[in-house]
Amino acid sequence: MDGNSPPQTDGKRTHGAGLFDEPLFQDSGARDLKQVGVIDVGSNSVRLVVFDGAARSPAYFFNEKVLCGLGRGFVESGRLNPDGRDRARATIKRFALLAQGMRMSNLTMVATAAMREAEDGAEFRAQIEHDTGLRMRVIDGAEEARLSAQGVLTGWPDAKGLVCDIGGSSMELAVIGDGRVHATVTSPLGPFRLQQVKGGKKGLRKHIDAILRDLRDEVGSHHDALYLVGGSWRAIARLDMERRGYPLKVLHEYEMSTKSVRKTLDWIEEESVAELRGRTGISNDRMSLVPLASQVLRQLVHVFGPKRIFVSSYGIREGILYEQMPPALRARDPLIEACSFMEKQSARIPGFGAQLYAFLRPLFRSRAPARRRLIRAACLLHDVNWRAHPDYRADACFDTATRANLGSLDHAGRVFLGIALMYRYKTGGMRPRIREVAGLLTEAELEDAKTIGRALRFGAMFTMDHLSRAGELRYFPKKAEVELILSRPMAGLYTEVAEQRFRALASQLRATAKVRIARTNHSSKGSDGGASSSGGASSSGASSSG
């Protein structure tokens, strides 16, 4: 789609239309994504992202950004910034050569506000296309808002609320819900434009407030959640983390309250830009736009009154991929898809995670669906760090969960998953750095994560192609008993170390551990997906108390 094409609405699209000439995901069962690139030519930055990994939850194979400032000074001159043009031209030529060297299957270049509004935009576009042989698609404001909102849906399939994407020269709003994008609007509230507003702070606040109230009439005011997209918002979120002493420095799905945001915006006004830069490492070019973006966010919160504010690292680039996903692919869980892909790439026995989950599920049948989802993710990831040195394997597991590119996973979920995986390899306490982050969970959540880790540690003792052949677990919470029924041919797997781990699991469950040998060798899948003995079990066999 180029700048003259009409925007899509309500999240609907014609397969094969849109930004891509051909559909990226021809097969609705597509799982893997092979090096698909996007060059995003924004008013402030030019970025190349190359995606790889699971199609529903793409990882970043390559990610490079240059703050070119194409839109700087646009309000005064009506033209692209001359220095910005030179920097953007050199950057895009570099990106095109990198893409050529990577032999990527698909590369799309999109440009936004500065390129679509500058009087020399068409000339610069032609120059870039001549230099690189690539087509530059200049999209309008409504399409920019829609694609950014689709980026949020890539990470939050169930997201409902208002998406706000701020760039250098514009700010877009979109309403999302039910997995779709609804109303979309654009506005001139980018920091480059606001630099030219007269009347000091009072005049700026009045100008921003008037525009936002007009936007509210178009997109409505009843949005409990606000999703922030864009580098300036991420910089403010990083500053919020610094002010709060927040222990997990992952911006994606970081949540802020309106009260916390207001305190941080007051703090930004009181501190010098140099001081804030020194404390966070935010670049000078980015930091220079934060004071103006802060004024926009202050009024945005005041006018729309959201109850919860989230930061999304996913935006227009991820939205372009979402554009190409058929409904069946969009319906998949991004977290489970990412964990499955990681298992496929890094585990010793890919596919064992699903069997481990089925084996352990009787222990966690009473857990809420959201918790069982995390348990499933932990089973898929339980072996992906096996190459790490044994002394650091537990730490590596924790870092994988808390720092990896995992979509549809809030910060508490990241930490819970990390603690569970840590205890898969660790029996003692936590290192200080992990203990600090673990403070995001309650004591009950920490105990539950430890229980899952103990279960993973025990289940890994039966690593084989078909875990159901080893036996099954049964759990009786009211009787405080956990029972292991071993198949007769595989009973030899249960030796001293396995017994120790089973006893540790039972102790964590505050239950008695019982073991028996099945009378027959045949087993079948029970209604809960775990193996069940069809021939009963002998009354003899090892038995140990937890």
N, C-alpha and C positions, 0 to 999 in steps of 0.2 A: 504494500500500500504506500503511495506517496502522499505528499501534502495536499493533493487535490482530491483524494478519495474520501468519500463520506465515512464518518466514524461508525463503528459497530455500536449497538445499544443492547442493554439488558444482558450483556455477557454472551450473546449469541453470535455465531459466525458461520459462514459457509465453508465447508471443508475444502482446503486448497486455496482459499482467498486470504486476505489479510496481508501482513507484512512479508510472508513467505510466498513465493510463486508456487511452490509445491509443498504439500504437507510434510512435516518433519517425521511424524509418527504415523506411518502408513498402517501399521498393525495395531489394533486396539489392545493387543496383549503385549505391546512393547515394554521391555523392562530396562534395557541398557541404553545409555546415551553416550554417543561417541563424538567427543570434541566438536561441539557446536559453539560458534563464536558470535558475539555481539559487540560492535563498536558503537558506543553511546556518545554522541557529540552534543554536550550540554552547553548551557550559557556560561558555566563556570569551569567545568571539568570535561575532559575527553578520556574515556575509559575503554579498554578492551577486556572483556571477560570471555573466557573459554570454559564452557561447561563440560563435565564428564560425569560418569557414574550412573546412578539409577535415574531413569527418565522422570519419575515423579518427584524425586528429591535430588536435583543436580548438585554435584560438588564443583568446586572451583579449581579447574586444572591450571588456569592462568588468570591473573587479575592484576592489571596495571592501570594506574590513573595518573594523569597530569592535569594540574590546575592551570588551564590556559587562559581563562578569563575572556572568552570571545564576546560576552555581553557587557563587559565593563565599559562604562561611558556611553552605552547605546542611547540612553535617553537624551543626552545632549547632542550627539552627532547623527543618530539614526543609522549608524553603520557599525559593522563589527570592529572590535578593537584591533588596530593594526598589529600590535605586538602579539595579541591573542591569535590573530590569523596566522602569523608566522609560526608560532608555537604549535597551534592546532594542525597546521599543514605538515610540519615535521613529525608530529606525534602520530598522525593518521598514516603517513607513509611508513613509519616504523611498524605500526600495528599490521598494516597490510603485508609487509614482508614477513613478519612473525607468523601470521596466519598461513602464508604460502609455505613457510618452512614446516609448519605443523601438519600440513596437508589435511586441514580440517574439512569435514564434509559439508559444512554450511556456515556461511558468514553473512551477517546482516548488519548494515550500518544505518542508524537512525539519528536524526537531529531534531532538536526541540526549539524552544522559544526564540533564542537569538537568531538562529538560522532562518526561521520562518518569518521574522519581522524585519530584519535588517534589509536596507535597500540594496546592499551588495551581497546579500545571502545567496541569490541565484548564481551570481558570478563566482563566488567562492565554492559553491557546490560543484559547478562545472569544472573548476580547477582541480578539486579533489578527485572527481571522477576521472579526469584526464590523467592525473598522477598515478592513480591506483588501479584503474579499471573496475573499481567497485561502484555499485549504485548507492547513492545516499538518499534515503527516504526521509523527507522532511514531514513530520506529522503535526497535525493541529493540536490545539489545547485539549479538546475533548478526548481525542485519541490518546494523548499523553496521560490524561487522568485515568482513562480506562485501562491502559496497559500497566500503569503503576498499581492500580487496584488489583489487577490480576496477579501482579507480583506478590501482593499481600496474601491473596488466596492460595498461592503456591505454598506458602509456609503455614497458613492458618486456613485450612479448608472450611472450618465452621465459623470463621470470623464474621462478625456482624457489627456494623457501625459506620464511622466516617473515616475515610482515608485522606490524609493531607500530605501531598508531595511538594516540597519546596525546592526550587532550583535557584539559579542566579538571577534570572529575569522574570520568572513567573511562579505562581503557586496554584496547584490543582487540587480540587476536592472531588471525591467520588463516594457514593453510598454503596456499601456491599452488604450482602446477606443471602442466605440460602444458596451459597456457592456461586452467586452471580453478581455482576456489576450493574447498578441501577443508574441513578442520576449522576452526571459528570459536569463539572464547570471548571473554568480556568479564570485566573485573575492576575493583575500586574503587581503581585505582592512579593516579588523576588527582591532580595537585598540590593542588587544593582539599580533597580528602579527606585527603591526607597531612598537611596543616597541623594536623590535630587529633590525630595519633598522639602518644601519650605516650612518655616514656622517653628523650628526646634522640636524638642520632645513632645510638646503639647500639640503642635501641628501634625507631627508624625502619628501620634496616637489617634487623633481625630480622623486623619486620612485612612489609617488602617481600619479603624472601627466602622467607618461608613461603608467601606468595601465589604467587610465581613458580614455586616448586617444585610447587605444586598444578596450576598452569597447564601446566607441562611434562608432567605425567602425561596431560593431555588432548590436547596438540598434538604431543608427542614432542620429543626433544632433538637429533635428527640433522638439523640445518639449517645448511648451510655458509654461506648468505647470509641476512642480516637486512636488511629494507627498512623504513626509519623514515618514518612519516607523522605530520605534526602540527607545529604552530608551535613547541612547546618543543624538539622534536628539531631543527628547522631552525635555531633559535637556537644550539643547542649546536654544530651543524655549522659555523655562521658563526664561532663562537668557535674551533673547531678550525682553520679557515682562517687566522684571525688569528694564532693561536699558531705555526702552521707557516710563515707568510708565503706562503701559497698564492696564485698570481698570478691565477687565474680565479675571479671571484666569482659563479659560477653554482651555486646549491644543488642543482638537479635533477640526479640521477645523480652527485652528488659521492660519492666512495668514501673510506672511512676504514678503517684497520686497527684491530684490537682494542687493539694497543699504543698507537697514536695516540690513540684514544678515552680510554684510561686516563690518559695524560699530560694530555690536555685537561681531564678531570674533576678531576685533582689541581690543575691550574692554576686552574680555576674556584673551587675551595675556598680557594686561597691569595689570590686577588685580591678586591678589593672589587667589589660590584655596580656602583657608580658608575664605577669605573675601566673595567670591561668594557663598560659602556654607552657610555662616551665613545669607546672604541676601535672600536666596531662600529656604533653608531647603532641598536642594538636598543631598542625602546620600553621605558619603565619598567615598564608593566603586564606585558609579556612577560618582561622580565628578572627580575621578582620571582618568577616560577615556575621559573626555570632551576635554582636550587640543589636544589629538590626533584626536578625531572625528572632532574637529574644523578644523584641517588641511585638512582632507578629504573633508569637506563641502566647504571650501574655493576653493579648486581645482575643486570640482564638479560643483560649480556655474560658475567658470571660463571656464571650458571645455564645458559644455552643454548650458550655457547662458540662463536659463529659465527666463521668464518674471514674473511669479508668483510662490511662494513657499508655500505649505500647509503642515500642520502637521496632521498626521492621528494617532489616538489612536487605530485604527483598523489595525490588521495585520494578522499574520499566524493563530492565534486562530479563529478569525472571518472568515478567509478564509476557514477554515475547515467546518464551518457551511454553507458558501456560496456554497461549493462543493456539499452539499446535497440538495440544493434548486432546484426544477424543474423550467423550464422557467417561468411558470405562477406566481410562488412565487417571483422570482427574479424581475419580471416586476412591482411588487407593490411598492408604495412609502414608503420608510422606515419611514419618518416622520409621515405620516398619519396612518400607521400601529401602530407605537408606541403610538400615541395619542389615537387611538381607543382602544388599550389594556388598557391604563391608565384609560380611561373613563369606560371601562367595570369593572375594578377592584375597582375604587374609587368613581365614580359619584353616586348621589342619584338615577337618572333615566338613566341607561345605554341605549344608543341609541337616547337620546334626542338631542345630539350634531348635528347629521345629520339633524334632523328636524329644529333645530335652524338655521343652515346654510341655509337651503332652505327658511326659513321665512325671513332671513335678506339679502339674495342674491340680491334682487332688488335694494338695496341701493348701492351695490358695483359692479354692472354689468360692469361698464366701467373700473374697475381695471384690471391690467395686470394679466395673469395667475399665475405668481409667487406670487403676492400679494393675489390673491384669495385663493391660497393654504395655506398661512399663516392664512387667515381668517377662513378657514375650520378647521385648526389645533386649532385655538383659540376657536371655537365653541365646539370642542371635549373636550378641557381641561377646559372649563369655570367653571365647578362645581367640579373638582377633589380635591379642597382644602377646601371643605365646613366644614370639621371637625376642621380646625384651629380656634383659638380664633378670634372673630370678629375684635378685634383691630389689629390683625396681618395677617388677611386673604389676604389683598392686597399684603403684602410683601411675603407671602407664595406663592401666584400665580406667582409673579415675579421670585422668586427663583426657582420654578418648571421649568419655561421656560428657565432660563439662566443657570441652573446647572444640570438639568436632563440629562440622557443618551438619547439624541435625535439625530438620524442620519440624514444626508442630510439636515443640517441646519447650515448655516454659522453664524458668530458671530453677524452680523447686524440683521439677521433674528431672532436669539435668543432674542436679546434685544427688537426688534419690537414686538415679540410675548409676551414677559414679560410685556411690557408697556401696551399693549392692555388688557391683563388679569388683570393687576393691576387696570386699570380704570373700569373693570367690577364690582369691589367692592369699589373703592375709588372715591371720588368726588373732593378732594382737591389736593394740590401739592404733590411733590415727597420728600421722605426722602433724605438726603444728599448722602447716599451711592448709592441710585438708580439714583440720578441726575448725579453722576459721570459716571456711566456706560451708561446712556442715551446719553452721549456726543458722542457715536459711531454713532448716527443717526443724520440726518439733522432735522431742524425745521419742514419742511414739512412732514417728516416721523413720527416725534413725534405727530404732529397734526392728521395724518391719524390713528396712533395707538390709540390715544385718542378717535377718532370717532368710531372705532371698539369697544373699551371698552364701550362706551356709548350705542352702539347698543346691545351688549351682556347684559348689565345691564337692558335695557328695555325688550329685548326678554325673559329674565329669569322670567319676571312677568307672563308669560303664560305657565309655566311649567306644562305639561300634556302629556299624552301618544301620542296624535296626535295634534301637534301644528297647523296643517292646519285647524283644526276644529274651532280654535279661530278667524281666519281671515287671512288677508294678508296685506303686505306693498306695497305701490307704491311710486316711487320717480321720480320727474320731475325736473332734474337739471336746465333746461333752465327757467322754471317758478319758481324755488327755492321753491318747494313745496314737502312735504313728507306727504303721506296720509295713514292712518290706516283704513282699512275696516273691521269692526267687524261682525262676524256672530251673528245673533239675539240671539241664545241660550247662547252664551258665552259673550255677551256684559257686563254681570255683573262682568267680570274679570277686566274691565277697570274702576278702581276707582281712588281715589286721588293720591296714590303713583305711579300707572301706568301712570297717566296723567303727573305727575311731571317728570318722567323719559323720557316719550315721548317728552315733551317739551325740555328737556335737549339735547336729541338726535337731534331734529330739529334745536336747536340753534347751536349745533356743526356743523351741515351741512349747517348753514346759510340759513335755509329754514323756511317756514311757516308750522306749524303742523296742519293738518286737520284730523278729525275723522268722520266717518259716519257708519251707521248700514246697513248691507245688507238687501235687501227686502226679500230674500229667505234664507233658511237654508242650501241649497245645495252648496257645493263648490267642485271644481275639480282642478287638477294640471295643471298649465299653462305650456307653453313651457320652461320656465326657472326653473321649478321644484317647484315654490312657488304656494300656493293656489290662485285660481282666482274665483271670484264670477260669477256664471253662470246666475244669475237672476238680475244682476244690483244691485244698492244700492239706498236707499232713499236719497232725497236731504236734509232731516232733520238729526239731530244728533249733537253731541258736536263738536265744532270747536274752536281751540285755536291757536294763533299766536306764532311763536317761537321767 
